[in-house]
Amino acid sequence: MKLTATSAPRRGAGRLVASASRVSPQVGLPTEALDDRIAIVGTAGSGKTYAAKGFVERLLESGARVAIVDPLGVWWGLRASADGSTPGYPVVVFGGRHADVPVTSDMGAALGRMIARQILVCVIDLSDLGSSAARRRFMAAFAEALYEANEEPLHLVLDEADLWAPQRPIKGWEGLLGHIEEIVRRGRVRGFIPWLITQRPAVVHKDVLSQADILIAMKLTASQDRDAMGAWIEGQADRQEGKRILGDLPRLQRGEGYLWAPGRGLLERVSFPPIRTFDSSRTPKRGEHLAIPRTLAEVDLTAIVAALAAAGAEDPRTPIGDPYRHAQLEQELTAARARIAVLEEDNRELESRLAEISALAASAVRVPVADPVVPAFAGTKGPRSRIVKPERPLRVVTSDTPAAPGTGIHPAARKLLTALAQHAPARFTWSQAATLAGLKRSGGHFNSGRKDLRAAGYVAETNGLVTPTPDGLKAAGEVPPAPSTPADRLALWCSRLPAPAPEMLRALAAQGERFIDADELAAILGKKPSGGHWNSGIAVLRNNGLIETDGRRYRPAGLFRE
């Protein structure tokens, strides 16, 4: 199932290759229709992203250039098979929690130019940029640069299209709507094949939605959204058929939809087949823990990072110490830190073993006794010393002697278990547990520890939250008491968090229960409320459940306000 791809410049570049055995079902849509402009609409949970992934898989099998704008962080699963056991497609992920190359809100123009000039398939994950304003700033620059530089066919998939082409644009962001409208309405001459995905067709700008050649309508319950579909039908299709279909939309089941391509004489009610890649957009059911793919398709980032840096250098507004070089350095730094963490843990384990050896040696003491057999050495006086056994023989643990609970687990598992036991019966996400234990959430060290705890039955997981089991508490033994006051809890978390999260959290805690906006928080800290450093701090606090958010307004979580 493994696929290969190249990311060399267009001239003489290779193409994505897939085995014929992976071809997806056609779902009534001929291959040539995939080069039409498509709109996929449906409520949250109707299966629209899942259906879109099935069509994108067909594009990848054909060797098409594809760029997916993903504001929710749900498309990275294209990198793995459906069960996560084998590689999927070599899709480069820019940004987000599964990034191959990290991005900041200032990198839109460089990334747009780079993608326009390369033969690759990629996901632009904007879920971790920190704020809606940061995402819009990125997209405005990205769409403008992509439109200017692209010349060959490119499928541009815009998930949550209403964010980028709203019917009522936010004041000051009309330019973003203009760039998207230009791509959708006039981009074909430059090779653009736009696909739009949205759960609220009523709030997508009518001049953008009306350009779709094919409509895939899934469950829609709001009358305003069905009215928006009626406007599309007015210009594209048969009114009577449209009236019947609009009446059916609220009753459609998950995964069902109408596929309507008037220009190709197609109108079908279909159930979309299973996708071949990992469903990273699926919402877990109550009490369910979603598996993580064990194997992802490999991508070669060498040429991509170099091309991104070169694209950034073209912009005369790029500051010294620009974010394009920063992205490359950040990736190298992350790998180096992971390696250092492993070496430090190995060093601690060696020191622990040396201490055990020293303790064993100390248990054999030297005492002066008369030795009638061996004469004293010449020139010595008094009795000769010899080694004698202690009164109690040393206890040797063999395979027939069971070890104490918790003594055979990975060092990272021990740290995680201690942190969880200290705060029991409170439940935490794995990310929070890693932070409390002083471990990095990514990397083999943390994953090995988590795997050991699960295998030993020392933790229970419910709705994505983890807590130690009775066996886990027994294995943890005596642990320090959990902090009992807001100030103590603040001190504990701040000692575990990476910069700039601690100073952000302290500043918010000082405000008590009051929400403050990003600009006020930045003024308190003397920082700018934008950029990778700022966004990473907010993301760490948000991902660990340490702050409550209301748009771009923040306040500390309840555990710091009790």
C-alpha positions as CSV (number, residue, x, y, z in Angstrom):
1,M,0.0,0.0,0.0
2,K,3.0,2.3,0.2
3,L,3.1,5.2,-2.3
4,T,5.8,7.5,-3.4
5,A,5.9,11.1,-4.5
6,T,8.4,13.7,-5.6
7,S,8.5,17.3,-4.7
8,A,11.0,18.5,-7.3
9,P,10.2,21.6,-9.4
10,R,7.7,21.2,-12.1
11,R,10.0,20.6,-15.0
12,G,11.1,17.0,-15.1
13,A,9.4,16.2,-11.8
14,G,7.8,12.8,-11.0
15,R,4.3,12.1,-10.0
16,L,2.3,10.4,-7.3
17,V,2.1,6.6,-8.0
18,A,-0.6,4.3,-6.6
19,S,-1.2,0.6,-7.2
20,A,-4.3,-0.2,-9.2
21,S,-5.7,-2.3,-6.3
22,R,-6.4,0.9,-4.3
23,V,-8.8,2.5,-6.8
24,S,-11.8,3.7,-4.9
25,P,-15.4,3.1,-6.0
26,Q,-16.7,5.6,-8.5
27,V,-19.9,6.6,-6.6
28,G,-21.6,7.5,-9.9
29,L,-19.1,10.4,-10.6
30,P,-16.9,9.8,-13.7
31,T,-13.2,10.6,-13.4
32,E,-13.3,13.5,-15.7
33,A,-16.0,15.1,-13.5
34,L,-13.4,15.4,-10.7
35,D,-11.9,18.3,-12.7
36,D,-15.2,20.3,-12.2
37,R,-15.8,22.8,-9.5
38,I,-17.5,20.9,-6.7
39,A,-19.4,22.1,-3.6
40,I,-20.0,19.6,-0.8
41,V,-22.5,20.8,1.9
42,G,-24.0,19.3,5.0
43,T,-24.5,19.8,8.7
44,A,-21.8,18.8,11.2
45,G,-21.7,15.1,11.5
46,S,-23.4,14.4,8.1
47,G,-20.2,12.9,6.7
48,K,-19.3,15.7,4.2
49,T,-15.6,15.7,5.0
50,Y,-15.5,11.9,4.9
51,A,-17.2,11.9,1.5
52,A,-14.7,14.6,0.3
53,K,-11.8,12.4,1.4
54,G,-13.1,9.6,-0.8
55,F,-13.0,11.9,-3.8
56,V,-9.6,13.3,-2.9
57,E,-8.3,9.7,-2.7
58,R,-9.3,9.3,-6.3
59,L,-7.4,12.5,-7.2
60,L,-4.2,11.2,-5.4
61,E,-4.5,7.9,-7.3
62,S,-4.5,9.7,-10.6
63,G,-1.4,11.8,-9.8
64,A,-3.2,15.1,-9.5
65,R,-1.7,18.1,-7.7
66,V,-3.8,18.7,-4.6
67,A,-3.7,21.4,-1.8
68,I,-6.2,21.1,1.0
69,V,-6.8,24.0,3.3
70,D,-7.7,22.5,6.7
71,P,-8.7,24.9,9.5
72,L,-9.8,22.0,11.8
73,G,-6.8,19.7,11.7
74,V,-8.8,16.7,10.4
75,W,-7.1,15.8,7.0
76,W,-3.7,14.4,8.2
77,G,-5.2,10.9,8.2
78,L,-4.5,10.6,4.5
79,R,-1.0,9.6,5.5
80,A,-2.1,6.2,6.9
81,S,-4.3,3.3,5.9
82,A,-7.8,3.0,7.3
83,D,-6.7,0.7,10.2
84,G,-3.5,2.7,10.7
85,S,-1.3,-0.3,10.2
86,T,0.3,0.6,6.9
87,P,1.3,3.8,5.1
88,G,-1.2,5.9,3.2
89,Y,-0.4,8.7,0.7
90,P,2.8,10.7,1.0
91,V,0.9,14.0,1.7
92,V,3.0,16.8,3.2
93,V,1.4,18.3,6.2
94,F,2.2,22.0,6.8
95,G,1.2,23.2,10.3
96,G,-1.0,21.7,13.0
97,R,-0.2,19.0,15.5
98,H,0.9,16.5,12.9
99,A,3.1,18.9,10.9
100,D,6.0,17.8,8.8
101,V,6.8,21.5,8.4
102,P,5.6,24.0,11.1
103,V,4.0,27.2,9.8
104,T,3.3,30.6,11.3
105,S,0.6,33.2,10.4
106,D,3.3,35.2,8.5
107,M,4.2,32.3,6.1
108,G,1.1,32.5,3.9
109,A,2.7,34.2,0.9
110,A,5.9,32.0,0.9
111,L,3.9,28.8,1.2
112,G,1.5,29.9,-1.6
113,R,4.4,30.6,-4.0
114,M,6.1,27.3,-3.1
115,I,3.0,25.2,-3.6
116,A,2.3,26.9,-6.9
117,R,5.7,25.9,-8.3
118,Q,5.9,22.3,-7.0
119,I,4.4,19.0,-7.9
120,L,3.1,17.7,-4.6
121,V,0.0,16.9,-2.6
122,C,-0.3,18.7,0.7
123,V,-2.5,19.7,3.7
124,I,-2.3,23.3,5.0
125,D,-3.4,22.7,8.6
126,L,-4.3,26.0,10.2
127,S,-5.8,24.6,13.4
128,D,-2.9,25.7,15.6
129,L,-2.4,29.2,14.4
130,G,-4.0,30.5,17.6
131,S,-6.8,32.8,16.5
132,S,-9.3,33.5,13.7
133,A,-7.4,36.7,12.8
134,A,-4.2,34.7,12.4
135,R,-5.8,32.2,10.1
136,R,-7.4,35.0,8.0
137,R,-4.1,36.8,7.8
138,F,-2.4,33.6,6.6
139,M,-5.1,32.8,4.1
140,A,-5.2,36.3,2.6
141,A,-1.5,36.2,1.8
142,F,-1.6,32.5,0.8
143,A,-4.5,32.9,-1.7
144,E,-3.0,36.0,-3.3
145,A,0.5,34.5,-3.8
146,L,-1.0,31.1,-5.0
147,Y,-3.1,32.9,-7.6
148,E,-0.2,35.0,-8.9
149,A,2.2,32.1,-9.2
150,N,0.2,29.0,-10.2
151,E,0.1,28.0,-13.9
152,E,-0.8,24.3,-14.0
153,P,-3.8,22.3,-12.8
154,L,-4.2,22.4,-9.1
155,H,-7.1,21.0,-7.1
156,L,-7.6,23.5,-4.2
157,V,-9.9,22.0,-1.5
158,L,-11.2,24.7,0.8
159,D,-12.7,23.0,3.9
160,E,-15.0,25.2,6.0
161,A,-15.2,27.5,2.9
162,D,-17.5,29.9,4.8
163,L,-14.4,31.1,6.8
164,W,-12.6,32.2,3.6
165,A,-15.6,33.4,1.5
166,P,-18.2,34.6,3.9
167,Q,-21.4,36.2,2.7
168,R,-20.8,39.1,5.1
169,P,-17.0,39.6,5.4
170,I,-15.6,41.1,8.5
171,K,-14.6,44.7,8.1
172,G,-10.9,44.9,7.1
173,W,-10.9,41.4,5.6
174,E,-12.7,42.0,2.4
175,G,-9.4,41.3,0.6
176,L,-9.5,37.7,1.6
177,L,-13.0,37.2,0.0
178,G,-11.7,39.0,-3.1
179,H,-8.8,36.6,-3.5
180,I,-10.9,33.5,-3.0
181,E,-13.6,34.8,-5.4
182,E,-10.9,35.4,-8.0
183,I,-9.6,31.8,-7.7
184,V,-13.1,30.3,-7.8
185,R,-14.6,32.5,-10.6
186,R,-11.6,33.3,-12.8
187,G,-9.0,30.8,-11.7
188,R,-9.5,28.1,-14.3
189,V,-7.2,30.0,-16.8
190,R,-4.5,29.6,-14.2
191,G,-5.2,25.9,-13.6
192,F,-7.3,26.2,-10.4
193,I,-10.0,23.5,-9.8
194,P,-11.6,24.7,-6.5
195,W,-13.7,22.4,-4.3
196,L,-15.7,23.9,-1.5
197,I,-16.8,22.2,1.7
198,T,-19.1,23.8,4.2
199,Q,-21.8,23.0,6.8
200,R,-23.4,26.5,6.3
201,P,-24.0,27.2,2.7
202,A,-26.2,30.1,3.7
203,V,-23.1,32.0,5.0
204,V,-20.9,31.3,1.9
205,H,-20.8,34.2,-0.5
206,K,-23.3,33.6,-3.2
207,D,-20.9,34.7,-5.9
208,V,-18.6,31.9,-4.8
209,L,-21.1,29.1,-4.2
210,S,-22.9,29.8,-7.4
211,Q,-19.8,28.9,-9.4
212,A,-20.0,25.2,-8.5
213,D,-20.6,22.9,-11.4
214,I,-21.4,19.9,-9.2
215,L,-23.4,19.9,-5.9
216,I,-23.1,17.2,-3.3
217,A,-25.8,17.9,-0.8
218,M,-25.9,15.9,2.5
219,K,-28.2,16.4,5.5
220,L,-29.3,20.0,5.9
221,T,-31.8,21.0,8.6
222,A,-31.7,24.8,8.7
223,S,-34.1,26.5,6.3
224,Q,-31.6,29.2,5.5
225,D,-29.1,26.6,4.2
226,R,-31.7,24.9,2.1
227,D,-32.7,28.3,0.7
228,A,-29.1,28.8,-0.3
229,M,-29.2,25.5,-2.2
230,G,-32.4,26.8,-3.9
231,A,-30.4,29.7,-5.2
232,W,-27.9,27.3,-6.8
233,I,-30.7,25.2,-8.3
234,E,-32.2,28.4,-9.8
235,G,-29.1,28.9,-11.9
236,Q,-28.0,25.4,-12.5
237,A,-30.8,22.8,-12.4
238,D,-34.4,21.8,-12.6
239,R,-36.7,23.6,-10.1
240,Q,-39.1,20.7,-9.6
241,E,-36.3,18.2,-8.9
242,G,-34.8,20.8,-6.7
243,K,-37.9,21.2,-4.6
244,R,-38.1,17.5,-4.1
245,I,-34.5,17.2,-3.1
246,L,-34.6,20.1,-0.7
247,G,-37.5,18.5,1.1
248,D,-35.5,15.3,1.5
249,L,-32.3,16.9,2.9
250,P,-33.4,17.1,6.6
251,R,-34.1,13.3,6.6
252,L,-30.9,12.1,5.1
253,Q,-28.8,9.7,7.2
254,R,-25.1,10.1,7.9
255,G,-23.1,9.3,4.8
256,E,-26.0,9.8,2.4
257,G,-26.3,12.6,-0.1
258,Y,-27.6,13.8,-3.4
259,L,-24.9,14.1,-6.2
260,W,-26.1,16.5,-8.8
261,A,-24.1,17.4,-11.9
262,P,-26.6,19.1,-14.3
263,G,-24.0,19.7,-17.0
264,R,-23.3,15.9,-17.1
265,G,-26.9,14.8,-16.7
266,L,-26.2,13.2,-13.3
267,L,-28.7,13.2,-10.3
268,E,-28.3,10.4,-7.8
269,R,-29.0,9.8,-4.2
270,V,-26.0,7.9,-3.0
271,S,-24.4,6.4,0.1
272,F,-20.7,7.2,0.1
273,P,-18.4,4.1,0.5
274,P,-15.7,3.7,3.1
275,I,-12.5,5.6,2.5
276,R,-9.2,3.8,2.2
277,T,-7.3,6.1,4.5
278,F,-7.4,6.8,8.3
279,D,-10.6,8.6,9.4
280,S,-8.9,11.4,11.3
281,S,-12.1,13.5,11.2
282,R,-14.3,11.1,13.1
283,T,-15.8,12.2,16.4
284,P,-15.2,9.7,19.2
285,K,-18.3,8.2,20.8
286,R,-18.8,8.4,24.6
287,G,-16.2,6.3,26.4
288,E,-14.3,5.6,23.1
289,H,-10.6,6.1,22.7
290,L,-9.6,6.7,19.1
291,A,-6.6,4.8,17.9
292,I,-3.6,6.5,16.5
293,P,-2.1,5.2,13.2
294,R,1.1,3.1,13.8
295,T,2.5,3.8,10.4
296,L,2.4,7.0,8.3
297,A,3.6,7.4,4.7
298,E,7.1,8.9,4.6
299,V,7.8,12.2,2.8
300,D,11.1,13.8,1.8
301,L,11.2,17.3,3.2
302,T,14.7,18.3,2.0
303,A,13.6,19.9,-1.2
304,I,10.4,21.2,0.3
305,V,12.0,23.1,3.1
306,A,14.6,24.5,0.7
307,A,11.9,25.6,-1.8
308,L,9.9,27.2,1.1
309,A,13.0,29.2,2.2
310,A,13.6,30.3,-1.4
311,A,10.0,31.4,-1.8
312,G,10.2,33.4,1.4
313,A,13.4,35.1,0.3
314,E,11.6,36.5,-2.7
315,D,9.5,38.8,-0.5
316,P,11.3,42.0,0.2
317,R,9.2,42.5,3.3
318,T,10.6,39.3,4.9
319,P,12.3,40.4,8.2
320,I,15.7,39.3,9.3
321,G,15.4,36.0,11.1
322,D,12.4,35.3,8.9
323,P,9.8,32.6,9.7
324,Y,10.7,30.4,6.7
325,R,14.2,29.7,8.0
326,H,12.7,29.5,11.5
327,A,10.4,26.7,10.4
328,Q,13.3,24.6,9.3
329,L,15.3,25.4,12.4
330,E,12.3,24.6,14.6
331,Q,11.9,21.2,13.0
332,E,15.6,20.4,13.6
333,L,15.4,21.7,17.2
334,T,12.4,19.5,17.9
335,A,14.2,16.5,16.7
336,A,17.3,17.4,18.7
337,R,15.3,18.0,21.9
338,A,13.6,14.6,21.5
339,R,17.0,13.0,21.2
340,I,18.4,14.9,24.2
341,A,15.4,13.8,26.3
342,V,16.0,10.1,25.4
343,L,19.7,10.5,26.3
344,E,18.9,12.2,29.6
345,E,16.5,9.4,30.5
346,D,19.1,6.8,29.6
347,N,21.6,8.6,31.7
348,R,19.3,8.7,34.7
349,E,18.6,5.0,34.3
350,L,22.4,4.2,34.2
351,E,22.9,6.3,37.3
352,S,20.1,4.4,39.1
353,R,21.8,1.1,38.2
354,L,25.1,2.3,39.4
355,A,23.5,3.3,42.7
356,E,22.1,-0.2,43.0
357,I,25.5,-1.7,42.4
358,S,27.1,0.6,45.0
359,A,24.4,-0.5,47.5
360,L,25.1,-4.1,46.8
361,A,28.9,-3.6,47.3
362,A,28.3,-1.7,50.5
363,S,26.4,-4.6,51.9
364,A,29.6,-6.7,51.9
365,V,31.6,-5.1,54.8
366,R,35.2,-5.6,55.9
367,V,35.8,-6.4,59.6
368,P,39.1,-7.3,61.4
369,V,39.4,-11.0,62.4
370,A,42.2,-13.3,63.2
371,D,43.3,-15.3,60.3
372,P,45.3,-18.4,61.5
373,V,45.8,-19.7,58.0
374,V,47.3,-16.9,56.1
375,P,50.3,-15.3,57.9
376,A,50.6,-11.6,58.2
377,F,52.6,-9.9,55.5
378,A,56.1,-8.9,56.3
379,G,56.2,-5.6,58.1
380,T,52.6,-5.6,59.2
381,K,51.2,-5.6,62.6
382,G,47.9,-6.8,64.0
383,P,45.3,-9.1,62.5
384,R,44.7,-9.2,58.8
385,S,41.4,-8.1,57.3
386,R,39.2,-10.4,55.3
387,I,35.8,-10.1,53.7
388,V,33.0,-11.7,55.6
389,K,29.3,-12.2,54.6
390,P,26.7,-10.1,56.4
391,E,24.4,-11.8,58.8
392,R,21.5,-11.5,56.3
393,P,22.2,-12.9,52.8
394,L,21.4,-10.7,49.9
395,R,18.0,-11.2,48.3
396,V,18.3,-11.9,44.6
397,V,15.2,-11.5,42.5
398,T,15.1,-14.2,39.8
399,S,12.5,-15.1,37.2
400,D,10.8,-17.2,39.9
401,T,10.5,-14.3,42.3
402,P,7.8,-11.8,41.3
403,A,8.9,-8.1,41.3
404,A,7.0,-5.5,43.2
405,P,4.2,-3.8,41.2
406,G,5.3,-1.1,38.9
407,T,9.1,-1.9,39.1
408,G,9.4,-3.2,35.5
409,I,7.8,-0.4,33.6
410,H,9.4,2.1,31.3
411,P,11.0,5.1,33.1
412,A,8.6,7.4,31.2
413,A,5.7,5.2,32.4
414,R,6.8,5.6,36.0
415,K,6.8,9.4,35.6
416,L,3.4,9.4,34.0
417,L,2.0,7.1,36.7
418,T,3.4,9.2,39.5
419,A,1.9,12.4,38.1
420,L,-1.5,10.7,37.6
421,A,-1.5,9.1,41.0
422,Q,-0.5,12.4,42.7
423,H,-3.7,14.0,41.4
424,A,-6.1,11.1,41.5
425,P,-9.0,10.8,41.2
426,A,-8.8,13.8,38.8
427,R,-8.7,12.8,35.2
428,F,-6.4,14.4,32.5
429,T,-5.8,14.2,28.8
430,W,-2.5,12.4,27.8
431,S,-1.2,15.8,26.9
432,Q,-1.8,17.2,30.4
433,A,-0.3,14.0,32.0
434,A,2.8,14.4,29.9
435,T,3.1,18.1,30.9
436,L,2.7,17.2,34.6
437,A,5.3,14.4,34.3
438,G,7.8,16.8,32.6
439,L,7.7,14.8,29.3
440,K,7.2,16.0,25.7
441,R,3.9,15.0,24.3
442,S,5.5,13.9,21.0
443,G,8.3,11.4,20.6
444,G,9.1,7.8,21.3
445,H,9.9,8.3,25.0
446,F,6.4,9.4,25.9
447,N,4.7,6.9,23.6
448,S,6.7,4.0,25.2
449,G,5.6,5.1,28.7
450,R,2.0,5.4,27.6
451,K,2.1,2.0,26.0
452,D,3.5,0.4,29.1
453,L,0.8,1.9,31.3
454,R,-1.9,0.6,29.0
455,A,-0.4,-2.8,28.7
456,A,-0.1,-3.2,32.5
457,G,-3.6,-2.1,33.1
458,Y,-2.4,0.8,35.3
459,V,-4.7,3.4,33.6
460,A,-8.3,3.7,32.6
461,E,-9.3,6.0,29.7
462,T,-12.8,7.5,29.2
463,N,-13.8,10.2,26.7
464,G,-10.1,11.0,26.0
465,L,-9.3,11.4,29.8
466,V,-7.0,9.1,31.7
467,T,-6.8,8.2,35.4
468,P,-4.9,5.5,37.3
469,T,-6.7,2.2,38.1
470,P,-6.5,0.6,41.6
471,D,-3.6,-1.5,40.3
472,G,-2.0,1.7,39.0
473,L,-2.3,3.5,42.4
474,K,-0.8,0.4,44.1
475,A,2.1,0.3,41.6
476,A,2.7,4.1,42.1
477,G,3.2,3.6,45.8
478,E,3.6,6.7,47.9
479,V,3.5,9.9,45.9
480,P,3.7,13.6,47.0
481,P,0.3,15.1,47.9
482,A,-1.4,17.1,45.2
483,P,-1.3,20.9,45.5
484,S,-4.3,22.0,47.5
485,T,-4.4,25.8,46.8
486,P,-4.7,27.7,43.5
487,A,-1.3,29.3,44.2
488,D,0.3,25.9,44.6
489,R,-1.4,24.5,41.5
490,L,-0.2,27.6,39.6
491,A,3.3,27.1,40.7
492,L,3.2,23.4,39.8
493,W,1.9,24.0,36.3
494,C,4.2,26.9,35.6
495,S,7.2,24.7,36.5
496,R,6.2,22.2,33.9
497,L,5.2,24.4,31.0
498,P,7.5,25.6,28.2
499,A,8.0,29.4,27.6
500,P,6.1,31.6,27.1
501,A,3.1,29.7,28.6
502,P,4.1,30.2,32.3
503,E,4.2,34.0,32.2
504,M,1.0,34.1,30.2
505,L,-0.7,31.9,32.8
506,R,0.6,33.9,35.7
507,A,-0.7,37.1,34.1
508,L,-4.1,35.6,33.5
509,A,-4.3,34.2,37.1
510,A,-3.6,37.7,38.4
511,Q,-6.8,38.9,36.7
512,G,-9.0,36.4,38.7
513,E,-12.2,35.5,37.0
514,R,-12.1,38.4,34.5
515,F,-11.8,37.6,30.8
516,I,-9.1,39.7,29.1
517,D,-8.5,39.9,25.3
518,A,-5.3,39.1,23.6
519,D,-4.2,42.7,23.1
520,E,-4.6,43.4,26.8
521,L,-2.7,40.3,27.8
522,A,0.1,41.2,25.3
523,A,0.3,44.7,26.7
524,I,0.7,43.2,30.3
525,L,3.5,41.0,29.1
526,G,5.1,43.5,26.7
527,K,4.7,41.2,23.7
528,K,2.9,41.2,20.3
529,P,-0.3,39.1,20.2
530,S,0.8,37.3,17.1
531,G,3.6,35.1,15.7
532,G,4.7,31.6,16.4
533,H,6.0,32.2,19.9
534,W,2.8,33.8,21.1
535,N,0.6,31.3,19.3
536,S,2.5,28.3,20.8
537,G,2.1,29.7,24.3
538,I,-1.7,30.1,23.9
539,A,-1.9,26.6,22.2
540,V,0.0,25.0,25.1
541,L,-2.4,26.6,27.7
542,R,-5.5,25.7,25.7
543,N,-4.4,22.1,24.9
544,N,-3.7,21.5,28.6
545,G,-7.1,22.9,29.7
546,L,-5.4,25.6,31.7
547,I,-7.4,28.5,30.3
548,E,-11.0,29.2,29.2
549,T,-11.5,31.0,25.9
550,D,-14.2,33.2,24.4
551,G,-12.9,34.0,20.9
552,R,-9.7,35.9,21.5
553,R,-10.5,36.6,25.2
554,Y,-9.0,34.4,27.9
555,R,-9.1,33.7,31.6
556,P,-7.5,31.1,33.9
557,A,-9.2,27.7,34.3
558,G,-11.2,27.1,37.5
559,L,-8.4,25.2,39.3
560,F,-6.5,28.5,39.6
561,R,-9.6,30.5,40.7
562,E,-11.0,28.4,43.5
